[in-house]
Amino acid sequence: MRNSILRDLGLDSSSSLVADAKQRVNDYINDSIEEVNILAKWNILKTQGSLSLATGTATYSLATGATTGKIMNNKFYIDSNNVTIFRAESDGIFNKDILENNTGLPEIWTPYGKDASNVDQIRIYPVPTATENGKLVTYWYTANARSLTSDASLTEFEEIIISNLAKSKYAAYDQDFTKEAKHSSTANSLLKKVIAQNRGQVRFMPLTRRNSGVSR
């Protein structure tokens, strides 16, 4: 991606004279990826995670790369018991519930800081007993598109969008505001379309006999 951006900027990607431009383009590409990561919960980055319940344990770490803010639908699932664990509406409600000191299958969860490896944690309630020990809890989360670390690195996101965002940033640095506006406009136009498609994938279900009433 970097070399194609350099060519579009009129720079020779094989020349040692453009080392600064290469690094700058790398930085702009990764800045653009970070911006895209915080823009939406992208379905193309949807990933499944899991954890196992343990007797008397209320706090659990998520998968590396998962964050509590990007749990799909804010739900965890215990398929073996057909149970859904919902996110508590507030810390106050969660803290009020745990005062009852109930045990058993979890019903609610709340974010609970990070573990020693800087991975997000959740706290669940009720607290599992020996009966629930080992039960598998699954969840879906939106992973982050990875930063590019070398010429061989690939991004999981649409390259044409990242490319136009990076070109816009470089044009602004180069004070070519006409090109900045052009690439920014192209990127924003494509992002609007992708965001609309992304929302549609989440929002609309295939029409079946069970949900046909919703459409009438």
C-alpha positions in Angstrom: 0.0 0.0 0.0 2.8 2.4 0.9 4.5 2.1 -2.5 1.3 2.7 -4.4 0.7 5.8 -2.3 4.2 7.1 -3.0 3.8 6.5 -6.7 0.5 8.5 -6.7 2.4 11.3 -4.9 4.9 11.3 -7.7 7.7 9.8 -5.5 10.1 7.0 -6.5 9.5 4.3 -3.9 12.8 2.6 -4.7 14.9 5.8 -4.1 16.8 6.2 -0.9 16.1 9.9 -1.2 12.5 9.5 -0.1 13.2 7.8 3.2 11.5 10.5 5.2 8.5 10.4 2.9 8.3 6.6 3.3 8.3 6.9 7.1 5.7 9.7 7.0 3.4 7.7 4.7 3.8 4.7 7.1 2.8 6.9 10.0 -0.2 8.3 8.1 -1.4 4.8 7.1 -1.3 3.6 10.7 -3.0 6.9 11.9 -5.7 6.2 9.4 -6.1 2.6 10.6 -6.5 3.8 14.2 -9.1 6.3 13.1 -11.1 3.6 11.3 -10.8 1.4 14.4 -12.6 3.9 16.6 -15.2 4.9 14.0 -17.5 1.8 14.3 -17.9 -1.8 15.3 -17.0 -3.3 11.9 -18.6 -6.6 11.1 -15.7 -7.5 8.8 -13.6 -7.6 12.0 -16.1 -9.7 14.0 -14.2 -12.3 16.1 -15.4 -14.9 18.6 -13.9 -15.1 22.1 -14.6 -17.5 25.0 -13.9 -18.0 28.7 -14.6 -20.8 31.1 -16.4 -20.3 34.4 -14.6 -21.2 37.6 -16.0 -21.9 41.0 -16.2 -18.8 43.2 -14.6 -16.6 40.5 -16.4 -13.3 39.5 -13.6 -11.6 37.4 -12.5 -12.8 34.0 -10.1 -11.5 31.4 -11.3 -11.1 27.7 -9.3 -12.4 24.8 -6.2 -10.4 23.9 -7.3 -7.6 21.6 -10.9 -7.6 22.8 -12.3 -4.6 24.7 -15.4 -4.3 26.8 -16.5 -1.4 24.5 -16.6 -3.6 21.5 -18.5 -6.6 22.7 -21.2 -7.3 20.0 -24.6 -6.5 21.4 -23.1 -6.3 24.9 -23.9 -10.0 25.4 -22.2 -13.1 26.5 -23.7 -16.6 25.9 -23.7 -19.9 27.8 -25.0 -22.1 24.9 -25.1 -25.3 27.0 -27.8 -23.7 29.2 -29.3 -21.4 26.6 -28.4 -18.4 28.9 -27.5 -14.9 27.8 -25.5 -12.7 30.1 -26.5 -9.0 29.7 -24.5 -5.9 30.5 -25.7 -4.2 33.6 -27.2 -0.8 32.8 -24.9 0.9 35.3 -22.3 0.1 38.0 -24.8 1.2 40.6 -27.3 -1.5 39.5 -24.6 -4.1 39.3 -23.3 -3.2 42.8 -26.8 -3.3 44.2 -27.4 -6.8 42.8 -24.2 -8.3 44.2 -25.2 -7.3 47.7 -27.7 -10.1 47.5 -24.7 -12.5 47.3 -26.4 -15.0 45.0 -24.6 -17.8 43.3 -25.2 -19.8 40.1 -25.3 -19.1 36.4 -24.3 -15.5 35.7 -27.0 -13.1 34.5 -25.3 -9.8 34.2 -21.8 -8.4 33.6 -19.9 -5.1 33.9 -16.5 -3.9 32.8 -13.8 -4.4 35.5 -10.6 -2.7 34.6 -7.6 -4.6 33.2 -5.5 -7.5 34.3 -1.7 -7.6 34.8 -1.2 -8.0 31.0 -3.3 -4.9 30.3 -6.2 -7.0 28.9 -9.8 -5.9 29.6 -11.7 -7.7 32.3 -15.3 -8.2 33.2 -17.1 -9.0 36.4 -20.1 -11.3 36.4 -23.0 -12.0 38.8 -24.2 -14.3 40.2 -20.9 -15.9 41.0 -20.5 -19.5 39.6 -20.5 -22.5 42.0 -19.0 -26.0 41.4 -22.1 -26.8 39.4 -21.2 -24.1 36.8 -17.4 -24.8 37.0 -15.9 -25.3 33.5 -19.0 -24.1 31.6 -18.0 -22.3 28.4 -19.0 -18.7 27.9 -18.8 -17.3 24.3 -19.0 -13.8 23.0 -18.4 -11.9 19.8 -16.3 -8.7 19.6 -14.9 -6.3 17.1 -11.2 -6.8 16.7 -9.0 -3.8 15.7 -7.5 -3.7 12.3 -3.8 -4.2 12.7 -1.2 -1.5 12.1 1.2 -2.1 9.2 4.7 -2.9 10.4 6.4 -3.7 7.0 5.9 -3.6 3.3 4.5 -7.1 3.4 1.9 -6.2 6.1 -1.7 -6.3 5.1 -4.7 -4.5 6.6 -8.0 -6.3 7.2 -9.9 -3.1 6.3 -10.6 -1.7 2.8 -7.3 -0.5 1.5 -8.8 2.1 -0.8 -10.2 3.9 2.2 -7.0 3.7 4.2 -5.0 4.8 1.2 -7.2 7.9 0.5 -7.1 8.9 4.2 -3.3 8.6 4.2 -3.0 10.6 0.9 -5.1 13.3 2.4 -2.9 13.6 5.4 0.3 13.7 3.3 -1.3 16.4 1.0 -2.1 18.5 4.1 1.6 18.1 5.2 2.7 19.1 1.7 0.2 22.1 1.8 -1.5 20.8 -1.4 -5.0 21.6 -0.1 -6.7 20.8 -3.4 -5.4 17.2 -3.2 -6.2 17.0 0.5 -9.8 17.9 -0.2 -10.0 15.5 -3.1 -8.7 12.5 -1.1 -10.6 13.4 2.0 -13.8 13.6 0.0 -13.2 10.2 -1.6 -12.4 8.6 1.7 -15.5 10.1 3.5 -17.8 9.1 0.6 -16.5 5.5 0.8 -16.7 5.4 4.6 -20.3 6.5 4.5 -21.2 3.6 2.2 -19.3 1.1 4.2 -20.8 2.4 7.5 -24.3 2.1 5.9 -23.6 -1.5 4.8 -22.1 -2.3 8.3 -25.3 -1.0 10.0 -27.5 -3.0 7.6 -25.7 -6.2 8.5 -26.4 -5.6 12.2 -29.9 -4.2 11.9 -31.7 -6.3 9.4 -32.6 -10.0 9.7 -33.6 -12.3 6.8 -37.4 -12.2 6.5 -38.9 -15.4 7.9 -42.3 -16.6 9.0 -41.4 -15.8 12.6 -40.4 -12.2 12.0 -42.5 -11.3 9.0 -44.9 -9.4 11.2 -42.2 -6.8 11.9 -42.3 -5.8 8.2 -46.0 -5.2 8.1 
